[in-house]
Amino acid sequence: MLEAMLFAAREPLTTPDLADRLPAGVDVPALLADLAAAYEGAGVQLVESGRGYAFRTAPDLAFLFERETEEERKLSRAALETLAIVAYHQPVSRAEIEEIRGVTVSKGTLDLLMEIGWVRIKGRRRAPGRPAVYGTSEEFLTHFGLASAEELPGLAELKAAGLLEALPPEGVLPGPSDEELDPPDPEDLEGGYGAVFETDPEGDEDDADALAEAAANDDAVADEEDAPPRAANER
């Protein structure tokens, strides 16, 4: 009777609930202990929670009921531009990203790129304040089908593909730097980033072109903003 009641119940049953439904004088705790022992090692076990007793799936079989899903995310323009700057200028600090883009970079933008797993903290610059510097990860290279960051499309390739109307001044878009950095602090490595991200293998080349175009356009704008003002009669 006890076993049948527990199987049929939609919610866990307390000892008083069971005692009310069983014949008078029954030792409910002893019956529960015997029933739990009988199911020990089985796929279903009798467990006690704060709300009472109930049958639950054995913990070692929980993986059978797990389901992995892929969550597709669309990067915002700000995130795409930030990713492009990191890819082409790494290692780069947040202040340098803001200087290139000309606008403030929200913490959420870098956090998103780190959560996806495409950007990580490479280390800390040997400068006052020891700012953290960012670079791309192995997941980034894998997604875009690159062996290294040096394989990102160059400016000439982008112009030939019609993605840029004109080339920025030479040297505006440097490649990754090999400067010496201090290792990341322990707190830099905390967080466990690594969300599942749906990929499109056929779109890797287009994605890489988009990154390069975004970085080149940002540098061209920054270069134009830094240029001295023209005289009124200058043509």
KAHU-V443040 format. One record per backbone hydrogen bond with DSSP energy under -0.5 kcal/mol. NH is the residue of the N-H (numbers start at 1). CO is the residue of the C=O. If there is no record, write none. Layout:
BEGIN
nh = (NH;NH)
co = (CO;CO)
END
This chain:
BEGIN
nh = (5;6;7;8;9;13;18;19;20;21;21;22;26;28;31;32;33;34;35;36;37;38;39;40;42;45;47;47;49;52;53;54;56;58;61;62;64;65;66;71;72;75;80;81;82;83;84;85;86;87;88;89;90;91;92;94;97;98;99;100;101;102;106;109;110;111;112;113;114;115;116;117;118;119;120;122;122;123;124;125;127;130;133;134;135;137;141;142;143;144;145;146;151;152;158;159;160;161;162;163;164;172;174;177;182;188;189;189;190;192;194;195;198;203;204;207;208;209;210;211;212;213;214;215;216;217;218;219;220;221;222;223;224;225;226;227;227;234)
co = (1;2;3;4;5;53;14;15;16;17;18;18;23;26;27;28;29;30;31;32;33;34;35;37;39;56;45;54;52;49;13;47;45;43;58;59;61;62;63;69;70;73;76;77;78;79;80;81;82;83;84;85;86;134;134;132;93;94;95;96;97;98;104;106;106;107;108;109;110;111;112;113;113;113;135;120;133;133;182;131;125;127;123;92;120;118;137;138;139;140;142;141;148;149;154;155;156;157;159;158;158;169;172;90;124;185;185;186;187;189;115;115;71;200;201;203;204;205;206;207;208;209;210;211;212;213;214;215;216;217;218;219;220;221;222;223;224;231)
END
